[in-house]
Every structure is written in C-alpha cells, then in structure tokens.
Amino acid sequence: MLVALTACGSSARAPAVSNAGAGGAVAADPHGSRDALVRATFARMGAGDLEGLLELANKRPAYDSALACTGAPEDETAGLREHLAPPAQNGKGHTIEVLHVDLAEPVSTMGVGEQFSERCTTKVAIHWHSLTAKLRIRAANRSGAPREATAWVNVYDIAGRWYLAALQQQLDQ
C-alpha cells in the first residue's frame, strides 16, 4: 500500500474540468473540502499538469502543521514526482467531470502523540481516506461519446484540510 503524506498551497491555474452541481468551477481552495480536492485533482490530471498535482501533494505544509519532528526535514519530492507523472501524462487532454465521490469515512487514523516515523510524532489527528470518484471522461481527441468510469484517489485530512496522497495511474483502469 502506498501512503504518502502530502499537502498543498492554493493554485491560480484555471482547471480544465467541470463540476457537476457546482456551477462548473473548481473551488478556489482545493483543500477546503474532500470534493474540492478530488475535483482539483482530476482537473489537473486532465490538463496534464504535473506541477499542479505536486502542489496538491506538497508535503511541507502538512508536515509543519501535523508533525513534531527532530532533525532536518526529509525531501520526498522526487518520489512524489515519480508517482504523479504517469497520471498527469495519461490524463493529458481529457475532459474529466467528477460526478460523485464515495467513501468519506477514514480507513485509518493516527491520534495525537502517535509515532509517525522514526523522527516524528503527530501533533494533531491525521485521517487517511480511500475514495472512489465516478467520472465522465471525454477523450483527448474528442472522438466518440463521453464515457463514465471510476477512479480511486487516496487523500488525508488534517483538521478539516484535505490533501492528495496517491492517485490512480490511468483513467481506463
């Protein structure tokens, strides 16, 4: 199981996804809710925006707000870039509409003061979620009718702020 603690700052990018029932725009703060994060994730995937996905998966703010660590912070950017590059490449050019997001209950939780790693303990509770998003996808070449698919997204929340942890590599799985 791949678990990566990630967080993000806001992005000024214009997303290339529509939001069913949300007026067609991705929320200004992708970390304000689970659904806003999922919509922003698939918007950036459809745009082929690796840097945008990395912003949604920026570990430093999450580490700073959730963990008490000794020693210098570890740099995990390379592993994160390696994990998010295939979804950005595979989704590029697709128009992706998030129709529904399932499973809001945490699949695991770390309480305050628990050992997160050899050097770190938690300052606040961290809840990991494995979500399934129902999507409507129009192919990059725009041929054929849009198709519906499901894709998984792993996220976590820290005090009501939502962060990307892992993403399905291809939309056709």
DOTOR-514354 format. One line per field, with one value per residue: x, y, z of N, C-alpha, C in turn. Coordinates in nm, 4 decimals. Layout:
REM DOTOR-514354
nx = c(X/...)
ny = c(Y/...)
nz = c(Z/...)
cax = c(X/...)
cay = c(Y/...)
caz = c(Z/...)
cx = c(X/...)
cy = c(Y/...)
cz = c(Z/...)
REM end
This chain:
REM DOTOR-514354
nx = c(0.0851/0.0621/0.1400/0.1516/0.2321/0.0950/0.0510/-0.0831/-0.0514/-0.2523/-0.3572/-0.3307/-0.4067/-0.6235/-0.8623/-0.9292/-1.1791/-1.5152/-1.7589/-2.0055/-2.3078/-2.1893/-2.1707/-1.9789/-1.7151/-1.4008/-1.3474/-1.2034/-1.0221/-0.8620/-0.8239/-1.0194/-1.2352/-1.3209/-1.4394/-1.3732/-1.0958/-1.0748/-1.1975/-1.0214/-0.7924/-0.8561/-0.9032/-0.6491/-0.5183/-0.6468/-0.5566/-0.2989/-0.1204/0.1411/0.2901/0.0811/-0.0520/0.1506/0.1484/-0.0926/-0.0093/0.1889/0.4130/0.5320/0.3694/0.1813/0.3409/0.4510/0.2222/0.1147/0.3025/0.5539/0.8866/1.2238/1.5461/1.6609/1.4212/1.2956/1.3450/1.1062/1.0273/1.1118/1.0195/0.7462/0.7024/0.7701/0.5617/0.3315/0.3689/0.2917/-0.0059/-0.0547/0.0508/-0.0983/-0.3588/-0.3636/-0.5135/-0.7668/-1.1101/-1.2458/-1.5059/-1.6167/-1.8513/-1.9455/-1.8361/-1.7315/-1.7214/-1.6428/-1.5586/-1.2820/-1.0118/-0.8003/-0.6587/-0.4437/-0.3798/-0.3295/0.0034/0.1011/0.3481/0.4796/0.6914/1.0377/1.1563/0.9439/0.6414/0.2845/0.1143/-0.1467/-0.4561/-0.4540/-0.6290/-0.6683/-0.8096/-0.9615/-1.0840/-1.3442/-1.4049/-1.6648/-1.6608/-1.7042/-1.5729/-1.4236/-1.2516/-0.9137/-0.8840/-1.1380/-1.3101/-1.5949/-1.8521/-1.8761/-1.7503/-1.8329/-1.6545/-1.4757/-1.2456/-0.9768/-0.8721/-0.6447/-0.6532/-0.5925/-0.6981/-0.6353/-0.7313/-0.9633/-0.8597/-0.7812/-0.5767/-0.3839/-0.2802/-0.2295/-0.2849/-0.4834/-0.3209/-0.3946/-0.6776/-0.8343/-0.8457)
ny = c(-0.1175/0.2145/0.4944/0.8303/1.1221/1.4257/1.7705/2.0994/2.4273/2.7020/2.7300/2.9266/2.8391/2.7829/2.5416/2.2474/2.1107/2.0059/2.0671/1.8780/2.0009/2.2092/2.4550/2.4545/2.5319/2.4852/2.4806/2.7675/2.7160/2.4292/2.2644/2.2914/2.1156/1.7677/1.6958/1.9210/1.8951/1.6506/1.7208/1.9235/1.7694/1.5909/1.7797/1.8865/1.6565/1.6039/1.8249/1.7590/1.8496/1.8272/1.9794/2.1141/1.8968/1.8232/2.0469/2.0052/1.7968/1.8805/1.8328/1.9812/2.1915/2.0216/1.8543/2.0499/2.1428/1.9138/1.7392/1.6773/1.6941/1.5747/1.6885/1.7567/1.8306/1.5734/1.5261/1.4451/1.4886/1.3879/1.1170/1.1606/1.3116/1.1157/0.9329/1.0834/1.1658/0.9728/0.9723/1.2413/1.2507/1.0449/1.1401/1.3747/1.6173/1.5059/1.5657/1.5877/1.5161/1.5271/1.3304/1.2131/1.1416/0.8793/0.7157/0.8486/0.7996/0.7591/0.5379/0.4811/0.6113/0.8313/0.9197/1.2054/1.2545/1.0085/0.7823/0.8708/0.8411/0.7404/0.9749/1.1451/1.2562/1.2759/1.5881/1.6573/1.4881/1.2641/1.1660/0.9127/0.8525/0.6427/0.6982/0.6711/0.7942/0.8789/0.9321/1.1336/1.1093/1.2641/1.1798/1.2733/1.3248/1.3922/1.2243/1.0157/0.9373/1.0782/0.8843/0.6951/0.6338/0.4905/0.5970/0.5694/0.7593/0.8484/1.0217/1.2532/1.4005/1.6797/1.8366/1.9279/2.0117/1.9101/1.6786/1.5524/1.2181/0.9829/0.8649/0.7132/0.5599/0.5449/0.6402/0.4463/0.2200)
nz = c(0.0000/-0.0902/0.0865/0.1255/0.2854/0.2160/0.1158/0.0282/-0.1239/-0.2416/-0.5861/-0.8791/-1.1233/-1.4035/-1.3965/-1.5996/-1.5937/-1.5374/-1.2835/-1.1695/-1.0617/-0.9279/-1.0418/-1.2383/-1.1801/-1.0241/-0.6781/-0.5140/-0.3073/-0.2975/-0.0816/0.1013/0.1155/0.0857/-0.1643/-0.3207/-0.3333/-0.4745/-0.7196/-0.8069/-0.8330/-1.0489/-1.2455/-1.2840/-1.3598/-1.6073/-1.7454/-1.7760/-1.5925/-1.4166/-1.2305/-1.1027/-0.9806/-0.8058/-0.6422/-0.5092/-0.3648/-0.1878/0.0563/0.2664/0.4067/0.5336/0.6919/0.8613/0.9967/1.1145/1.2283/1.4765/1.4611/1.4926/1.3933/1.0517/0.7903/0.5741/0.2238/0.0014/-0.2525/-0.5035/-0.5144/-0.5027/-0.7350/-0.9217/-0.8777/-0.9459/-1.2085/-1.4176/-1.3999/-1.4733/-1.7328/-1.8606/-1.8371/-1.9768/-2.1786/-2.1734/-2.0987/-1.7904/-1.5845/-1.2590/-1.1198/-0.8847/-0.5508/-0.3503/-0.0259/0.2517/0.5072/0.7317/0.6530/0.8049/1.1065/1.2798/1.6027/1.8243/1.9288/1.8478/1.7109/1.4106/1.2332/1.2463/1.3388/1.3945/1.5600/1.5885/1.5975/1.5750/1.4994/1.2213/0.9395/0.7092/0.3892/0.1511/-0.1531/-0.4010/-0.7141/-0.9302/-1.2685/-1.5659/-1.8770/-2.1501/-2.4340/-2.5211/-2.7951/-2.8596/-2.9913/-3.0333/-2.7891/-2.4563/-2.1832/-1.8913/-1.5926/-1.3145/-1.0651/-0.8349/-0.5506/-0.3075/-0.0094/0.2624/0.5707/0.7754/1.0474/0.9105/0.6664/0.3411/0.1616/-0.1122/-0.1480/-0.3028/-0.6390/-0.8923/-1.1643/-1.4395/-1.6394/-1.7550/-1.6025)
cax = c(0.0000/0.1359/0.0879/0.2418/0.1719/0.1122/-0.0352/-0.0650/-0.0943/-0.3513/-0.3041/-0.4067/-0.4339/-0.7635/-0.8784/-0.9957/-1.2762/-1.6412/-1.8087/-2.1493/-2.3769/-2.1113/-2.1575/-1.8764/-1.5847/-1.3368/-1.3399/-1.0804/-0.9324/-0.8811/-0.8066/-1.1297/-1.3250/-1.2821/-1.4816/-1.2945/-0.9643/-1.0897/-1.2222/-0.8963/-0.7004/-0.8888/-0.8835/-0.5057/-0.4855/-0.6938/-0.4725/-0.1618/-0.0490/0.2185/0.3219/-0.0420/-0.0717/0.2503/0.1007/-0.1937/0.0632/0.3034/0.4230/0.5846/0.2677/0.1214/0.4391/0.4625/0.1019/0.0683/0.4067/0.6651/0.9998/1.3592/1.6370/1.6248/1.3123/1.3327/1.2942/1.0424/0.9716/1.1427/0.9275/0.6139/0.7045/0.7696/0.4285/0.2268/0.3955/0.2060/-0.1434/-0.0546/0.0732/-0.2090/-0.4835/-0.3467/-0.6046/-0.9010/-1.2015/-1.2878/-1.6096/-1.6395/-1.9947/-1.9757/-1.7240/-1.7788/-1.6453/-1.5876/-1.5073/-1.1385/-0.9710/-0.7098/-0.6408/-0.3370/-0.4173/-0.2289/0.1134/0.1439/0.4740/0.4544/0.8123/1.1455/1.1868/0.8266/0.5162/0.1742/0.0680/-0.2923/-0.5017/-0.4465/-0.7247/-0.6500/-0.9322/-0.9510/-1.2068/-1.3741/-1.4737/-1.7329/-1.6189/-1.7435/-1.4478/-1.4213/-1.1153/-0.8317/-0.9079/-1.2793/-1.3895/-1.6877/-1.9297/-1.8083/-1.7735/-1.8254/-1.5535/-1.4442/-1.1028/-0.9510/-0.7866/-0.6183/-0.6379/-0.5985/-0.7382/-0.5748/-0.8108/-1.0552/-0.7878/-0.7702/-0.4522/-0.3667/-0.1778/-0.1976/-0.3826/-0.4838/-0.2249/-0.4611/-0.8225/-0.9063/-0.8351)
cay = c(0.0000/0.3393/0.6025/0.9440/1.2381/1.5380/1.8859/2.1937/2.5657/2.7249/2.7472/3.0222/2.7788/2.7627/2.3994/2.2017/2.0090/2.0657/2.0155/1.8563/2.0564/2.3104/2.5742/2.4403/2.5833/2.4211/2.5714/2.8451/2.6488/2.2855/2.1912/2.3227/2.0011/1.6449/1.7025/2.0245/1.8371/1.5499/1.7928/1.9885/1.6634/1.5435/1.8933/1.8940/1.5359/1.6260/1.9275/1.7090/1.9469/1.7613/2.0768/2.1365/1.7807/1.8335/2.1480/1.9397/1.6966/1.9478/1.7782/2.0698/2.2470/1.9155/1.8177/2.1586/2.1558/1.7899/1.6556/1.7318/1.6119/1.6129/1.6835/1.8270/1.7656/1.4862/1.5696/1.3325/1.5421/1.3018/1.0038/1.2123/1.3452/0.9883/0.8727/1.1645/1.1899/0.8930/1.0217/1.3676/1.2186/0.9629/1.2164/1.4985/1.6431/1.4557/1.6485/1.4988/1.5709/1.4474/1.3177/1.1731/1.0888/0.7841/0.6728/0.9611/0.7568/0.7287/0.3972/0.4727/0.7365/0.8412/1.0175/1.2993/1.1954/0.8775/0.7793/0.8727/0.7842/0.7316/1.1078/1.2327/1.2184/1.3602/1.6977/1.6543/1.3632/1.2547/1.0652/0.8740/0.8090/0.5865/0.7426/0.6328/0.9021/0.8442/1.0351/1.1352/1.1420/1.2800/1.1510/1.3863/1.3535/1.4311/1.1317/0.9319/0.9943/1.0693/0.7572/0.7018/0.5460/0.5185/0.6049/0.5839/0.8678/0.8416/1.1564/1.2571/1.5307/1.7272/1.9475/1.9781/2.0474/1.7865/1.6719/1.4381/1.1216/0.8954/0.8782/0.6077/0.5939/0.5596/0.6551/0.3315/0.1045)
caz = c(0.0000/-0.0991/0.1688/0.1225/0.3498/0.1261/0.1364/-0.0797/-0.1189/-0.3462/-0.7205/-0.9587/-1.2527/-1.4417/-1.4163/-1.7211/-1.5551/-1.4928/-1.1571/-1.1718/-0.9468/-0.8570/-1.1233/-1.3402/-1.1430/-0.9111/-0.5640/-0.5074/-0.2141/-0.3178/0.0436/0.1905/0.1298/0.0160/-0.3038/-0.3891/-0.3616/-0.5806/-0.8449/-0.8467/-0.8737/-1.1833/-1.3375/-1.3139/-1.4349/-1.7442/-1.8070/-1.7845/-1.5099/-1.3118/-1.1259/-1.0279/-0.8928/-0.6994/-0.5472/-0.4256/-0.2872/-0.1281/0.1915/0.3705/0.4976/0.6147/0.7944/0.9585/1.0792/1.1766/1.2878/1.5543/1.4190/1.5302/1.2798/0.9283/0.7171/0.4628/0.0940/-0.0669/-0.3764/-0.6179/-0.5146/-0.5322/-0.8784/-0.9943/-0.8646/-1.0086/-1.3514/-1.5067/-1.4126/-1.5487/-1.8740/-1.9118/-1.8388/-2.0532/-2.2895/-2.1458/-2.0206/-1.6824/-1.4981/-1.1391/-1.0980/-0.7475/-0.4735/-0.2495/0.0906/0.3265/0.6374/0.7280/0.6538/0.9190/1.1795/1.3795/1.7039/1.8727/2.0042/1.7962/1.6365/1.2665/1.1735/1.3438/1.3922/1.4060/1.6235/1.5417/1.6829/1.5593/1.4369/1.0757/0.8926/0.5697/0.3228/0.0172/-0.2191/-0.5379/-0.7849/-1.0547/-1.3630/-1.7063/-1.9450/-2.2953/-2.4788/-2.5638/-2.9376/-2.8658/-3.0731/-2.9586/-2.6784/-2.3261/-2.1144/-1.7460/-1.5345/-1.1750/-1.0370/-0.6919/-0.5032/-0.1644/0.0463/0.4072/0.6236/0.8999/1.0996/0.8090/0.5430/0.2636/0.0861/-0.2024/-0.1071/-0.4157/-0.7465/-0.9929/-1.2692/-1.5700/-1.6316/-1.8123/-1.5138)
cx = c(0.0894/0.0684/0.1917/0.1710/0.2012/0.0169/-0.0115/-0.1012/-0.1931/-0.2833/-0.3920/-0.4407/-0.5843/-0.7823/-0.9581/-1.0923/-1.4063/-1.6833/-1.9590/-2.2110/-2.3015/-2.0876/-2.0440/-1.7401/-1.5313/-1.3252/-1.2043/-0.9785/-0.9529/-0.8674/-0.9212/-1.2282/-1.2711/-1.3157/-1.4045/-1.1561/-0.9729/-1.1130/-1.0953/-0.7957/-0.7290/-0.8807/-0.7374/-0.4583/-0.5257/-0.6132/-0.3293/-0.0678/0.0218/0.2498/0.1990/-0.0735/0.0271/0.2123/-0.0056/-0.1294/0.1910/0.3123/0.4587/0.4763/0.2030/0.2164/0.4445/0.3415/0.0696/0.1742/0.5064/0.7836/1.1305/1.4482/1.5823/1.5109/1.3651/1.2720/1.2392/0.9835/0.9937/1.0459/0.7858/0.6015/0.6953/0.6311/0.3212/0.2497/0.3077/0.0611/-0.1505/-0.0385/-0.0458/-0.3401/-0.4804/-0.4424/-0.7460/-0.9824/-1.2638/-1.3876/-1.6287/-1.7895/-2.0290/-1.8483/-1.7805/-1.6752/-1.5733/-1.5282/-1.3584/-1.1130/-0.8674/-0.6915/-0.5209/-0.3783/-0.3013/-0.1241/0.1599/0.2721/0.4434/0.5708/0.9189/1.1715/1.0645/0.7122/0.4086/0.1388/-0.0844/-0.3288/-0.4917/-0.5375/-0.6988/-0.7799/-0.8970/-1.0845/-1.2205/-1.4533/-1.5378/-1.7090/-1.6912/-1.6220/-1.4717/-1.2755/-1.0451/-0.8587/-1.0545/-1.3646/-1.4783/-1.7567/-1.8476/-1.8412/-1.7665/-1.7256/-1.5434/-1.2931/-1.0852/-0.8557/-0.7682/-0.5865/-0.6272/-0.6435/-0.6725/-0.6559/-0.8989/-0.9899/-0.7549/-0.6496/-0.4462/-0.2539/-0.1351/-0.3142/-0.3698/-0.3992/-0.2878/-0.6112/-0.8982/-0.8956/-0.9623)
cy = c(0.1234/0.4437/0.7123/1.0614/1.3591/1.6500/1.9861/2.3345/2.5864/2.7472/2.8438/2.9659/2.7687/2.6152/2.3655/2.0898/2.0787/1.9981/2.0006/1.9145/2.1650/2.4323/2.5700/2.4927/2.5080/2.5239/2.6403/2.7788/2.4978/2.2035/2.2121/2.2098/1.8832/1.6550/1.8075/1.9709/1.7364/1.6186/1.8599/1.8851/1.6190/1.6561/1.9001/1.7708/1.5543/1.7306/1.8781/1.7920/1.8789/1.8578/2.1077/2.0209/1.7845/1.9396/2.0896/1.8380/1.7551/1.9103/1.8793/2.1310/2.1410/1.8734/1.9238/2.1659/2.0307/1.7125/1.7364/1.6399/1.6649/1.6002/1.7577/1.7549/1.6819/1.5402/1.4478/1.3746/1.4485/1.1837/1.0452/1.2467/1.2177/0.9235/0.9506/1.1924/1.1036/0.9408/1.1525/1.3402/1.1435/1.0399/1.3376/1.5064/1.5921/1.5630/1.5553/1.5718/1.4766/1.4482/1.2922/1.1210/1.0028/0.7600/0.7875/0.9187/0.7251/0.5785/0.3743/0.6110/0.7241/0.9512/1.1079/1.2247/1.0595/0.8905/0.7676/0.8093/0.7801/0.8654/1.1911/1.1699/1.3160/1.4661/1.7049/1.5202/1.3743/1.1395/1.0379/0.8185/0.7503/0.6131/0.6817/0.7462/0.8469/0.9620/1.0228/1.1894/1.1547/1.2676/1.2763/1.4239/1.3904/1.3390/1.0472/1.0065/0.9892/0.9343/0.7802/0.5990/0.5768/0.5208/0.6219/0.7000/0.8466/0.9822/1.1448/1.3949/1.5541/1.8491/2.0116/2.0263/1.9164/1.7917/1.5439/1.3484/1.0336/0.9003/0.7616/0.6503/0.6180/0.5670/0.5332/0.2084/0.0851)
cz = c(0.0000/-0.0129/0.1694/0.1869/0.2642/0.1596/0.0258/-0.0439/-0.2316/-0.4797/-0.7966/-1.0957/-1.2780/-1.4727/-1.5419/-1.6888/-1.5199/-1.3642/-1.1666/-1.0457/-0.8735/-0.9431/-1.2227/-1.3029/-1.0225/-0.8001/-0.5591/-0.4152/-0.2274/-0.1907/0.1414/0.2101/0.0498/-0.1324/-0.3826/-0.4241/-0.4762/-0.7155/-0.8955/-0.8963/-1.0173/-1.2868/-1.3795/-1.3891/-1.5812/-1.8183/-1.8270/-1.6985/-1.3919/-1.1981/-1.0402/-0.9346/-0.7775/-0.5966/-0.4549/-0.3323/-0.2263/0.0192/0.2993/0.4599/0.5870/0.7256/0.9032/1.0505/1.1591/1.2543/1.3684/1.5264/1.4751/1.4077/1.1595/0.8577/0.6010/0.3346/0.0207/-0.2006/-0.4943/-0.6260/-0.5496/-0.6800/-0.9617/-0.9909/-0.9423/-1.1570/-1.4427/-1.5125/-1.4924/-1.6979/-1.9339/-1.9218/-1.9295/-2.1720/-2.2694/-2.0734/-1.9176/-1.5934/-1.3795/-1.1116/-0.9518/-0.6819/-0.3616/-0.1409/0.1602/0.4608/0.6280/0.7275/0.7627/0.9786/1.2718/1.4763/1.7427/1.9543/1.9564/1.7146/1.4880/1.1915/1.2820/1.4130/1.4283/1.4849/1.5763/1.6453/1.6821/1.4964/1.2847/1.0339/0.7448/0.5149/0.1864/-0.0510/-0.3572/-0.6003/-0.9108/-1.1493/-1.4959/-1.7807/-2.0941/-2.3362/-2.5286/-2.7092/-2.9650/-2.9529/-2.9823/-2.8464/-2.5494/-2.2624/-1.9646/-1.6977/-1.3856/-1.1600/-0.8869/-0.6672/-0.3537/-0.1149/0.1982/0.4505/0.7578/0.9406/0.9921/0.6802/0.4718/0.1718/0.0028/-0.1531/-0.2237/-0.5139/-0.8429/-1.1116/-1.4067/-1.5517/-1.6827/-1.7244/-1.4357)
REM end
